[in-house]
Structure formats: C-alpha cells, structure tokens
Amino acid sequence: MSRFLFPLIGFVVLLGFLGFGLTLKPSEVPSPLIGKPAPAFTLPQLANPEDTFSPDAMNGKVWLMNVWASWCFACLEEHPVIRELTTKHGVTVVGLNYKDIRNEAISWLNRHGDSYLVSVSDTQGRVGIDYGVYGVPETFLIDQTGVIRYKHIGPVTHDAVRETILPMIRELEK
C-alpha cells in the first residue's frame, strides 16, 4: 500500500501546482527591468542597414519600443493600435524587429503600413534577450533618461492605451 501512497501524494501535489499555474496570467508577469536603465544596443536599421540606431538617440524623449515580427499573428492584430498611437496621439514608437528575415519584415511593413520612427533588425534576438523578451509582441515604455517604466506583454490594445500607456506617457512628459 505505501508503495502507491508516495507516488499518489506526489501526483496530487503536482496537480495542485499545475492548477495554480493555470490561474496565473503571463501578461501580468512583472519585468525585473522596470525602474532600471534600458539595456544599451546598436543595431542596423531595417530599411537602411548601413545606418544604425541606439537608444541613446532618444535621450530627452519619452518613447515606446515595440518588439514585433512579420511571422507574428498577434503583431498584425496590434499594428492598427500602434499606428493610432503614432498618428492620433503623437507617441514616438521605435520598432525592434525580432528574429525575422529582413526582406520579409520590410514587405510586411509595406503591406500593413509603417508608423515606426525607425525599425531596427534584431535578427539573432540578442537585444530581445537583454530586454527579457520571451514572445512577441512586447512593448516597453522608456522615459527621457532611458529608464524602462512599463512593459506590456502581448498585443497592445485600445484599452491598454487608454487606461495605462497614454496616462503614463503624459505623466512622464510633465
């Protein structure tokens, strides 16, 4: 009897952990980078690979870095919201094209519109790793001093813009 009791108890405990894990929302996982300087990088621009971009170019500005890819279905879902952020609300958004093929990313932007100030190419995903990206899309709010103030996991929605992102941007711009 005892030879079955310990595996049964272990199985029940494992089921308990699994059940608890299923109640968690991965989009609410806090980033350890919040309140810390954004990791530095220099990457080639997607449209002009001979030109580079670094977050240092954004010093003194509040901006968003949106991590996206042409192979990402959720990125297509959020793209109109990103476009509205730039055109309607005047938010500066830099695109970090993540683990993508350059020509496919450029073609995707040509088809769906390019509202980014600039998009940079993170072909190997190394910058994404530095930012703690574990899936696309993800969006980071970075303040005038280069500190990450907010991380949105998953597609940016109109609700997230209205309730969180725009109020934070307006507060940081004061």
N, C-alpha and C positions, 0 to 999 in steps of 0.2 A: 504494500500500500504506500509506504513512504517513498518508494522509488518513483511513483507517479505524482506524489504530492508536490515535491520541489519544482519539477518542470511545469506543473499546473499553476503554481503560485507565480513563477517567473513569467508564464504566458499571460496571466491576468494582469500583472504589473506592466508588462509591455503593452497590452491593450489599453491600459489606463493612460500611459504616456502618449500613445498614438491618438487616442480620443481627445486628450488635452491639446495636442499639437494641431489637430484638425479645427479647433476653435480659434486658433491664432490667425491674424490677418497679416500676410507677409508685407503688405503695403504700409503697415504701421511699425515696421521694424526700424528703430532709431539708428541713425548713422553715427558712428563714432567721430566723424569728421565735422559734425555740427559745432560751430564755435571755434573751429581751427582754420588756419590758413589753407586755402585751396592748394593742392599739390601743383607744383610748377611743371610745365612741359613746353616743348616747342615742337609743333607738328606742321607738316605741309598742308597748305590749303587744298581743299578738294578740287576746286575749279582751276587753280593755278599752283600746281605742286612745287614750282620753283620758289614760290613765296611761302613764308611760314607765319604761324600765329602762335602767340604765347599769351597766357592770362595777364601778363604784365601790361599788355596793350590796353587793358580795361581798367587800369588803376584810376580811381576817382569816379567810377561809374558803378551803378547797381545793374546787374545783368543776370541772365539765365544761361546756363549751359544745358542744352537738351541733347541727350545721348540717343541716337537713332540709327537705323539701318534700313536699307532697301528691302531686305528679306523679312522685315518685322511687320506683321499684320497690325499690331496694336499701334505702331508708329503712324501708319496710314490713318488709323482711327483718330489719333490725336492731332494730326497735321493741320486740320482746319482751325483747331483751337490755338495752336502755336501761331498760325498766320494771323488770327484775330488779335492775339497778344501784341504782335508787332505792328499791325496796321491800325487797329482801333485804339489800342491803349499805349502805343509808343514804347513798348518794352524792348530792350535790346536782347536778342537771343543769338547765341553762338551755338552752332551745331557741332557735335562730336560724332562723326560717322564711325560706327563701331564695328570692327571685324567684317568689313564689307569690301566688295570689289569696286574700285574707283569708278569705272565706266558705268556699272550698274547703278551706283549711287547718284552719279550725275544725271543719268537717264531718268531715274526716279524723281529727282528734283525738277527736271524739265517737264515731266508729265504732270506733277502734282503742285508745282509752284515752289519757289524758293524764297522764304521770308527771313532766312537767317542773315545776320550781318555778315557772317562768314561761316563756312563749314570746314572743319579740319578732318583729316583722314587718320584714324587710329586703326590701321589695318591689322596689326598684331594684337590689339586690345590691351597694350601695356598701360596706357593712360587710364583706360577704364578700370583696370585692376587697382591703380593708385587711388582712384576715386571710390573704390568699393562697389563698382557696378557688377551686379550679378544677373542682370537681364535688361533688355531694352523694351520700352523706353524708360529712361530715368531722367529727371530734371533737377538741377542744382541752382539755388538762388545764392549769388555771391555778391557781397557788399562792396562799397567803394575802396575798402582797404584789402580786398582779396580774401575775406573770411567767408566760409560757407555758412549760411544762415538757415538753410532749409533744403531738404531733399525730398522730392516727390518720386515715389516708386510707381511705375505703371503709367498708363496714358494720362496726360493732363486733361482734366475735364473742365467744362464750364463752371461747375460747382467749385472745383478746386481753385480756379482762377478767381472767382468772385469771393469765396469765403476765406481763402488762405493767401494765395500768391500775390494778388494785387494789394490787399491791405499791408502785407509785409513789405512789398516794394515801396509803397507810399510812405510807410513809417521810416524805412531806411533812407529814403530820399530827403527827409526833413533836415 
